[in-house]
């Protein structure tokens, strides 16, 4: 895979599965889908466009992440265990995706995903 964007981090991608208990209640759980996929991790403060009301402490940090087009990304995906190039843990997560933008390459095909993620407040 040739890429003109440096992705020095690695992260685990988890997909949501829903199970139903004997009482009929649905319970969400996440299963690891892709292990140690390349990404770019960049925390920042939210702009007024990112948050509609005054953010709480948990919502104050917004994280921009970039993943290659080969990543299996959807709105129900969670990201965990973000590591740097040396293998040091940067963010254990879980991180939930709040926005997905598909970025085209020179050929017009999807080259990478640009994600806006936040820490999960309640599991």
Chimera marker file (.cmm) of the C-alpha trace (Angstrom):
<marker_set name="trace">
<marker id="1" x="0.000" y="0.000" z="0.000" r="1" g="1" b="0" radius="0.5"/>
<marker id="2" x="1.543" y="3.288" z="-1.023" r="1" g="1" b="0" radius="0.5"/>
<marker id="3" x="0.526" y="6.262" z="1.046" r="1" g="1" b="0" radius="0.5"/>
<marker id="4" x="1.700" y="9.857" z="1.017" r="1" g="1" b="0" radius="0.5"/>
<marker id="5" x="0.539" y="10.441" z="4.576" r="1" g="1" b="0" radius="0.5"/>
<marker id="6" x="2.633" y="9.334" z="7.543" r="1" g="1" b="0" radius="0.5"/>
<marker id="7" x="0.731" y="7.159" z="10.004" r="1" g="1" b="0" radius="0.5"/>
<marker id="8" x="3.134" y="6.502" z="12.897" r="1" g="1" b="0" radius="0.5"/>
<marker id="9" x="0.540" y="5.124" z="15.340" r="1" g="1" b="0" radius="0.5"/>
<marker id="10" x="-1.221" y="1.771" z="15.536" r="1" g="1" b="0" radius="0.5"/>
<marker id="11" x="-4.656" y="1.018" z="16.977" r="1" g="1" b="0" radius="0.5"/>
<marker id="12" x="-7.057" y="-1.880" z="17.487" r="1" g="1" b="0" radius="0.5"/>
<marker id="13" x="-10.489" y="-1.619" z="15.850" r="1" g="1" b="0" radius="0.5"/>
<marker id="14" x="-13.524" y="-3.148" z="17.550" r="1" g="1" b="0" radius="0.5"/>
<marker id="15" x="-16.908" y="-3.768" z="15.877" r="1" g="1" b="0" radius="0.5"/>
<marker id="16" x="-20.213" y="-3.648" z="17.738" r="1" g="1" b="0" radius="0.5"/>
<marker id="17" x="-22.257" y="-6.792" z="18.179" r="1" g="1" b="0" radius="0.5"/>
<marker id="18" x="-25.639" y="-6.898" z="19.873" r="1" g="1" b="0" radius="0.5"/>
<marker id="19" x="-26.810" y="-9.852" z="21.943" r="1" g="1" b="0" radius="0.5"/>
<marker id="20" x="-30.243" y="-10.390" z="23.444" r="1" g="1" b="0" radius="0.5"/>
<marker id="21" x="-30.568" y="-11.712" z="26.983" r="1" g="1" b="0" radius="0.5"/>
<marker id="22" x="-33.217" y="-14.228" z="28.074" r="1" g="1" b="0" radius="0.5"/>
<marker id="23" x="-35.252" y="-11.293" z="29.399" r="1" g="1" b="0" radius="0.5"/>
<marker id="24" x="-35.286" y="-9.746" z="25.911" r="1" g="1" b="0" radius="0.5"/>
<marker id="25" x="-32.925" y="-6.881" z="26.677" r="1" g="1" b="0" radius="0.5"/>
<marker id="26" x="-30.342" y="-5.991" z="24.050" r="1" g="1" b="0" radius="0.5"/>
<marker id="27" x="-26.749" y="-5.640" z="25.202" r="1" g="1" b="0" radius="0.5"/>
<marker id="28" x="-23.957" y="-4.200" z="23.096" r="1" g="1" b="0" radius="0.5"/>
<marker id="29" x="-20.492" y="-5.685" z="23.144" r="1" g="1" b="0" radius="0.5"/>
<marker id="30" x="-17.428" y="-5.025" z="21.025" r="1" g="1" b="0" radius="0.5"/>
<marker id="31" x="-15.293" y="-7.673" z="19.345" r="1" g="1" b="0" radius="0.5"/>
<marker id="32" x="-11.792" y="-6.990" z="18.007" r="1" g="1" b="0" radius="0.5"/>
<marker id="33" x="-12.035" y="-6.753" z="14.221" r="1" g="1" b="0" radius="0.5"/>
<marker id="34" x="-8.601" y="-5.498" z="13.171" r="1" g="1" b="0" radius="0.5"/>
<marker id="35" x="-5.436" y="-5.673" z="15.205" r="1" g="1" b="0" radius="0.5"/>
<marker id="36" x="-2.680" y="-3.052" z="15.193" r="1" g="1" b="0" radius="0.5"/>
<marker id="37" x="-3.702" y="-1.089" z="12.087" r="1" g="1" b="0" radius="0.5"/>
<marker id="38" x="-1.726" y="2.019" z="11.091" r="1" g="1" b="0" radius="0.5"/>
<marker id="39" x="-3.257" y="5.388" z="11.994" r="1" g="1" b="0" radius="0.5"/>
<marker id="40" x="-2.471" y="8.991" z="12.899" r="1" g="1" b="0" radius="0.5"/>
<marker id="41" x="-3.600" y="10.243" z="16.346" r="1" g="1" b="0" radius="0.5"/>
<marker id="42" x="-3.937" y="13.980" z="17.032" r="1" g="1" b="0" radius="0.5"/>
<marker id="43" x="-5.809" y="15.327" z="20.106" r="1" g="1" b="0" radius="0.5"/>
<marker id="44" x="-7.089" y="18.920" z="20.023" r="1" g="1" b="0" radius="0.5"/>
<marker id="45" x="-9.552" y="21.238" z="21.708" r="1" g="1" b="0" radius="0.5"/>
<marker id="46" x="-12.996" y="21.398" z="20.099" r="1" g="1" b="0" radius="0.5"/>
<marker id="47" x="-14.067" y="24.369" z="18.030" r="1" g="1" b="0" radius="0.5"/>
<marker id="48" x="-17.585" y="25.840" z="18.368" r="1" g="1" b="0" radius="0.5"/>
<marker id="49" x="-18.584" y="23.855" z="15.264" r="1" g="1" b="0" radius="0.5"/>
<marker id="50" x="-17.689" y="20.554" z="16.972" r="1" g="1" b="0" radius="0.5"/>
<marker id="51" x="-19.856" y="21.041" z="20.080" r="1" g="1" b="0" radius="0.5"/>
<marker id="52" x="-23.332" y="22.575" z="20.120" r="1" g="1" b="0" radius="0.5"/>
<marker id="53" x="-23.426" y="23.470" z="23.795" r="1" g="1" b="0" radius="0.5"/>
<marker id="54" x="-20.825" y="24.222" z="26.438" r="1" g="1" b="0" radius="0.5"/>
<marker id="55" x="-18.717" y="21.053" z="26.618" r="1" g="1" b="0" radius="0.5"/>
<marker id="56" x="-18.316" y="19.065" z="29.816" r="1" g="1" b="0" radius="0.5"/>
<marker id="57" x="-14.860" y="18.085" z="31.010" r="1" g="1" b="0" radius="0.5"/>
<marker id="58" x="-15.115" y="14.705" z="29.257" r="1" g="1" b="0" radius="0.5"/>
<marker id="59" x="-16.116" y="16.335" z="25.964" r="1" g="1" b="0" radius="0.5"/>
<marker id="60" x="-13.397" y="18.970" z="26.078" r="1" g="1" b="0" radius="0.5"/>
<marker id="61" x="-10.810" y="16.893" z="24.230" r="1" g="1" b="0" radius="0.5"/>
<marker id="62" x="-11.613" y="15.963" z="20.633" r="1" g="1" b="0" radius="0.5"/>
<marker id="63" x="-9.261" y="13.613" z="18.825" r="1" g="1" b="0" radius="0.5"/>
<marker id="64" x="-8.683" y="13.605" z="15.083" r="1" g="1" b="0" radius="0.5"/>
<marker id="65" x="-7.587" y="10.258" z="13.690" r="1" g="1" b="0" radius="0.5"/>
<marker id="66" x="-6.688" y="9.170" z="10.188" r="1" g="1" b="0" radius="0.5"/>
<marker id="67" x="-6.949" y="5.559" z="8.980" r="1" g="1" b="0" radius="0.5"/>
<marker id="68" x="-6.120" y="4.026" z="5.575" r="1" g="1" b="0" radius="0.5"/>
<marker id="69" x="-8.994" y="3.010" z="3.296" r="1" g="1" b="0" radius="0.5"/>
<marker id="70" x="-8.298" y="-0.655" z="4.095" r="1" g="1" b="0" radius="0.5"/>
<marker id="71" x="-9.564" y="-0.133" z="7.666" r="1" g="1" b="0" radius="0.5"/>
<marker id="72" x="-13.041" y="-1.460" z="8.441" r="1" g="1" b="0" radius="0.5"/>
<marker id="73" x="-14.554" y="1.764" z="9.833" r="1" g="1" b="0" radius="0.5"/>
<marker id="74" x="-18.229" y="2.521" z="10.554" r="1" g="1" b="0" radius="0.5"/>
<marker id="75" x="-20.193" y="4.633" z="13.011" r="1" g="1" b="0" radius="0.5"/>
<marker id="76" x="-20.505" y="1.676" z="15.409" r="1" g="1" b="0" radius="0.5"/>
<marker id="77" x="-16.739" y="1.105" z="15.487" r="1" g="1" b="0" radius="0.5"/>
<marker id="78" x="-14.704" y="1.706" z="18.631" r="1" g="1" b="0" radius="0.5"/>
<marker id="79" x="-10.967" y="2.244" z="18.779" r="1" g="1" b="0" radius="0.5"/>
<marker id="80" x="-8.721" y="1.052" z="21.595" r="1" g="1" b="0" radius="0.5"/>
<marker id="81" x="-5.032" y="0.663" z="22.443" r="1" g="1" b="0" radius="0.5"/>
<marker id="82" x="-3.499" y="3.455" z="20.380" r="1" g="1" b="0" radius="0.5"/>
<marker id="83" x="0.279" y="2.979" z="20.381" r="1" g="1" b="0" radius="0.5"/>
<marker id="84" x="3.139" y="5.051" z="19.014" r="1" g="1" b="0" radius="0.5"/>
<marker id="85" x="5.909" y="3.795" z="16.732" r="1" g="1" b="0" radius="0.5"/>
<marker id="86" x="7.958" y="2.546" z="19.727" r="1" g="1" b="0" radius="0.5"/>
<marker id="87" x="4.999" y="0.524" z="21.030" r="1" g="1" b="0" radius="0.5"/>
<marker id="88" x="4.211" y="2.827" z="23.979" r="1" g="1" b="0" radius="0.5"/>
<marker id="89" x="0.533" y="3.140" z="24.869" r="1" g="1" b="0" radius="0.5"/>
<marker id="90" x="-0.737" y="6.613" z="23.927" r="1" g="1" b="0" radius="0.5"/>
<marker id="91" x="-4.459" y="6.115" z="24.661" r="1" g="1" b="0" radius="0.5"/>
<marker id="92" x="-6.082" y="2.967" z="26.015" r="1" g="1" b="0" radius="0.5"/>
<marker id="93" x="-9.576" y="4.064" z="24.935" r="1" g="1" b="0" radius="0.5"/>
<marker id="94" x="-12.234" y="3.106" z="24.240" r="1" g="1" b="0" radius="0.5"/>
<marker id="95" x="-12.804" y="5.886" z="21.723" r="1" g="1" b="0" radius="0.5"/>
<marker id="96" x="-16.109" y="6.324" z="19.901" r="1" g="1" b="0" radius="0.5"/>
<marker id="97" x="-16.429" y="7.813" z="16.438" r="1" g="1" b="0" radius="0.5"/>
<marker id="98" x="-18.492" y="10.991" z="16.195" r="1" g="1" b="0" radius="0.5"/>
<marker id="99" x="-17.744" y="11.878" z="12.563" r="1" g="1" b="0" radius="0.5"/>
<marker id="100" x="-16.384" y="10.007" z="9.517" r="1" g="1" b="0" radius="0.5"/>
<marker id="101" x="-15.078" y="11.747" z="6.408" r="1" g="1" b="0" radius="0.5"/>
<marker id="102" x="-13.841" y="9.797" z="3.389" r="1" g="1" b="0" radius="0.5"/>
<marker id="103" x="-10.840" y="11.509" z="1.801" r="1" g="1" b="0" radius="0.5"/>
<marker id="104" x="-10.185" y="10.744" z="-1.888" r="1" g="1" b="0" radius="0.5"/>
<marker id="105" x="-6.710" y="10.246" z="-3.299" r="1" g="1" b="0" radius="0.5"/>
<marker id="106" x="-5.308" y="11.388" z="-6.659" r="1" g="1" b="0" radius="0.5"/>
<marker id="107" x="-7.179" y="8.586" z="-8.452" r="1" g="1" b="0" radius="0.5"/>
<marker id="108" x="-10.547" y="9.619" z="-7.008" r="1" g="1" b="0" radius="0.5"/>
<marker id="109" x="-10.900" y="6.457" z="-4.885" r="1" g="1" b="0" radius="0.5"/>
<marker id="110" x="-11.131" y="6.661" z="-1.097" r="1" g="1" b="0" radius="0.5"/>
<marker id="111" x="-7.553" y="7.033" z="0.109" r="1" g="1" b="0" radius="0.5"/>
<marker id="112" x="-8.065" y="7.356" z="3.856" r="1" g="1" b="0" radius="0.5"/>
<marker id="113" x="-10.677" y="8.076" z="6.516" r="1" g="1" b="0" radius="0.5"/>
<marker id="114" x="-10.569" y="11.189" z="8.657" r="1" g="1" b="0" radius="0.5"/>
<marker id="115" x="-12.332" y="10.545" z="11.978" r="1" g="1" b="0" radius="0.5"/>
<marker id="116" x="-13.338" y="12.755" z="14.849" r="1" g="1" b="0" radius="0.5"/>
<marker id="117" x="-13.424" y="10.628" z="18.008" r="1" g="1" b="0" radius="0.5"/>
<marker id="118" x="-14.078" y="11.155" z="21.702" r="1" g="1" b="0" radius="0.5"/>
<marker id="119" x="-13.473" y="9.075" z="24.806" r="1" g="1" b="0" radius="0.5"/>
<marker id="120" x="-16.369" y="6.859" z="25.821" r="1" g="1" b="0" radius="0.5"/>
<marker id="121" x="-17.887" y="8.257" z="29.011" r="1" g="1" b="0" radius="0.5"/>
<marker id="122" x="-20.196" y="5.321" z="29.807" r="1" g="1" b="0" radius="0.5"/>
<marker id="123" x="-19.647" y="1.742" z="28.691" r="1" g="1" b="0" radius="0.5"/>
<link id1="1" id2="2" r="1" g="1" b="0" radius="0.2"/>
<link id1="2" id2="3" r="1" g="1" b="0" radius="0.2"/>
<link id1="3" id2="4" r="1" g="1" b="0" radius="0.2"/>
<link id1="4" id2="5" r="1" g="1" b="0" radius="0.2"/>
<link id1="5" id2="6" r="1" g="1" b="0" radius="0.2"/>
<link id1="6" id2="7" r="1" g="1" b="0" radius="0.2"/>
<link id1="7" id2="8" r="1" g="1" b="0" radius="0.2"/>
<link id1="8" id2="9" r="1" g="1" b="0" radius="0.2"/>
<link id1="9" id2="10" r="1" g="1" b="0" radius="0.2"/>
<link id1="10" id2="11" r="1" g="1" b="0" radius="0.2"/>
<link id1="11" id2="12" r="1" g="1" b="0" radius="0.2"/>
<link id1="12" id2="13" r="1" g="1" b="0" radius="0.2"/>
<link id1="13" id2="14" r="1" g="1" b="0" radius="0.2"/>
<link id1="14" id2="15" r="1" g="1" b="0" radius="0.2"/>
<link id1="15" id2="16" r="1" g="1" b="0" radius="0.2"/>
<link id1="16" id2="17" r="1" g="1" b="0" radius="0.2"/>
<link id1="17" id2="18" r="1" g="1" b="0" radius="0.2"/>
<link id1="18" id2="19" r="1" g="1" b="0" radius="0.2"/>
<link id1="19" id2="20" r="1" g="1" b="0" radius="0.2"/>
<link id1="20" id2="21" r="1" g="1" b="0" radius="0.2"/>
<link id1="21" id2="22" r="1" g="1" b="0" radius="0.2"/>
<link id1="22" id2="23" r="1" g="1" b="0" radius="0.2"/>
<link id1="23" id2="24" r="1" g="1" b="0" radius="0.2"/>
<link id1="24" id2="25" r="1" g="1" b="0" radius="0.2"/>
<link id1="25" id2="26" r="1" g="1" b="0" radius="0.2"/>
<link id1="26" id2="27" r="1" g="1" b="0" radius="0.2"/>
<link id1="27" id2="28" r="1" g="1" b="0" radius="0.2"/>
<link id1="28" id2="29" r="1" g="1" b="0" radius="0.2"/>
<link id1="29" id2="30" r="1" g="1" b="0" radius="0.2"/>
<link id1="30" id2="31" r="1" g="1" b="0" radius="0.2"/>
<link id1="31" id2="32" r="1" g="1" b="0" radius="0.2"/>
<link id1="32" id2="33" r="1" g="1" b="0" radius="0.2"/>
<link id1="33" id2="34" r="1" g="1" b="0" radius="0.2"/>
<link id1="34" id2="35" r="1" g="1" b="0" radius="0.2"/>
<link id1="35" id2="36" r="1" g="1" b="0" radius="0.2"/>
<link id1="36" id2="37" r="1" g="1" b="0" radius="0.2"/>
<link id1="37" id2="38" r="1" g="1" b="0" radius="0.2"/>
<link id1="38" id2="39" r="1" g="1" b="0" radius="0.2"/>
<link id1="39" id2="40" r="1" g="1" b="0" radius="0.2"/>
<link id1="40" id2="41" r="1" g="1" b="0" radius="0.2"/>
<link id1="41" id2="42" r="1" g="1" b="0" radius="0.2"/>
<link id1="42" id2="43" r="1" g="1" b="0" radius="0.2"/>
<link id1="43" id2="44" r="1" g="1" b="0" radius="0.2"/>
<link id1="44" id2="45" r="1" g="1" b="0" radius="0.2"/>
<link id1="45" id2="46" r="1" g="1" b="0" radius="0.2"/>
<link id1="46" id2="47" r="1" g="1" b="0" radius="0.2"/>
<link id1="47" id2="48" r="1" g="1" b="0" radius="0.2"/>
<link id1="48" id2="49" r="1" g="1" b="0" radius="0.2"/>
<link id1="49" id2="50" r="1" g="1" b="0" radius="0.2"/>
<link id1="50" id2="51" r="1" g="1" b="0" radius="0.2"/>
<link id1="51" id2="52" r="1" g="1" b="0" radius="0.2"/>
<link id1="52" id2="53" r="1" g="1" b="0" radius="0.2"/>
<link id1="53" id2="54" r="1" g="1" b="0" radius="0.2"/>
<link id1="54" id2="55" r="1" g="1" b="0" radius="0.2"/>
<link id1="55" id2="56" r="1" g="1" b="0" radius="0.2"/>
<link id1="56" id2="57" r="1" g="1" b="0" radius="0.2"/>
<link id1="57" id2="58" r="1" g="1" b="0" radius="0.2"/>
<link id1="58" id2="59" r="1" g="1" b="0" radius="0.2"/>
<link id1="59" id2="60" r="1" g="1" b="0" radius="0.2"/>
<link id1="60" id2="61" r="1" g="1" b="0" radius="0.2"/>
<link id1="61" id2="62" r="1" g="1" b="0" radius="0.2"/>
<link id1="62" id2="63" r="1" g="1" b="0" radius="0.2"/>
<link id1="63" id2="64" r="1" g="1" b="0" radius="0.2"/>
<link id1="64" id2="65" r="1" g="1" b="0" radius="0.2"/>
<link id1="65" id2="66" r="1" g="1" b="0" radius="0.2"/>
<link id1="66" id2="67" r="1" g="1" b="0" radius="0.2"/>
<link id1="67" id2="68" r="1" g="1" b="0" radius="0.2"/>
<link id1="68" id2="69" r="1" g="1" b="0" radius="0.2"/>
<link id1="69" id2="70" r="1" g="1" b="0" radius="0.2"/>
<link id1="70" id2="71" r="1" g="1" b="0" radius="0.2"/>
<link id1="71" id2="72" r="1" g="1" b="0" radius="0.2"/>
<link id1="72" id2="73" r="1" g="1" b="0" radius="0.2"/>
<link id1="73" id2="74" r="1" g="1" b="0" radius="0.2"/>
<link id1="74" id2="75" r="1" g="1" b="0" radius="0.2"/>
<link id1="75" id2="76" r="1" g="1" b="0" radius="0.2"/>
<link id1="76" id2="77" r="1" g="1" b="0" radius="0.2"/>
<link id1="77" id2="78" r="1" g="1" b="0" radius="0.2"/>
<link id1="78" id2="79" r="1" g="1" b="0" radius="0.2"/>
<link id1="79" id2="80" r="1" g="1" b="0" radius="0.2"/>
<link id1="80" id2="81" r="1" g="1" b="0" radius="0.2"/>
<link id1="81" id2="82" r="1" g="1" b="0" radius="0.2"/>
<link id1="82" id2="83" r="1" g="1" b="0" radius="0.2"/>
<link id1="83" id2="84" r="1" g="1" b="0" radius="0.2"/>
<link id1="84" id2="85" r="1" g="1" b="0" radius="0.2"/>
<link id1="85" id2="86" r="1" g="1" b="0" radius="0.2"/>
<link id1="86" id2="87" r="1" g="1" b="0" radius="0.2"/>
<link id1="87" id2="88" r="1" g="1" b="0" radius="0.2"/>
<link id1="88" id2="89" r="1" g="1" b="0" radius="0.2"/>
<link id1="89" id2="90" r="1" g="1" b="0" radius="0.2"/>
<link id1="90" id2="91" r="1" g="1" b="0" radius="0.2"/>
<link id1="91" id2="92" r="1" g="1" b="0" radius="0.2"/>
<link id1="92" id2="93" r="1" g="1" b="0" radius="0.2"/>
<link id1="93" id2="94" r="1" g="1" b="0" radius="0.2"/>
<link id1="94" id2="95" r="1" g="1" b="0" radius="0.2"/>
<link id1="95" id2="96" r="1" g="1" b="0" radius="0.2"/>
<link id1="96" id2="97" r="1" g="1" b="0" radius="0.2"/>
<link id1="97" id2="98" r="1" g="1" b="0" radius="0.2"/>
<link id1="98" id2="99" r="1" g="1" b="0" radius="0.2"/>
<link id1="99" id2="100" r="1" g="1" b="0" radius="0.2"/>
<link id1="100" id2="101" r="1" g="1" b="0" radius="0.2"/>
<link id1="101" id2="102" r="1" g="1" b="0" radius="0.2"/>
<link id1="102" id2="103" r="1" g="1" b="0" radius="0.2"/>
<link id1="103" id2="104" r="1" g="1" b="0" radius="0.2"/>
<link id1="104" id2="105" r="1" g="1" b="0" radius="0.2"/>
<link id1="105" id2="106" r="1" g="1" b="0" radius="0.2"/>
<link id1="106" id2="107" r="1" g="1" b="0" radius="0.2"/>
<link id1="107" id2="108" r="1" g="1" b="0" radius="0.2"/>
<link id1="108" id2="109" r="1" g="1" b="0" radius="0.2"/>
<link id1="109" id2="110" r="1" g="1" b="0" radius="0.2"/>
<link id1="110" id2="111" r="1" g="1" b="0" radius="0.2"/>
<link id1="111" id2="112" r="1" g="1" b="0" radius="0.2"/>
<link id1="112" id2="113" r="1" g="1" b="0" radius="0.2"/>
<link id1="113" id2="114" r="1" g="1" b="0" radius="0.2"/>
<link id1="114" id2="115" r="1" g="1" b="0" radius="0.2"/>
<link id1="115" id2="116" r="1" g="1" b="0" radius="0.2"/>
<link id1="116" id2="117" r="1" g="1" b="0" radius="0.2"/>
<link id1="117" id2="118" r="1" g="1" b="0" radius="0.2"/>
<link id1="118" id2="119" r="1" g="1" b="0" radius="0.2"/>
<link id1="119" id2="120" r="1" g="1" b="0" radius="0.2"/>
<link id1="120" id2="121" r="1" g="1" b="0" radius="0.2"/>
<link id1="121" id2="122" r="1" g="1" b="0" radius="0.2"/>
<link id1="122" id2="123" r="1" g="1" b="0" radius="0.2"/>
</marker_set>
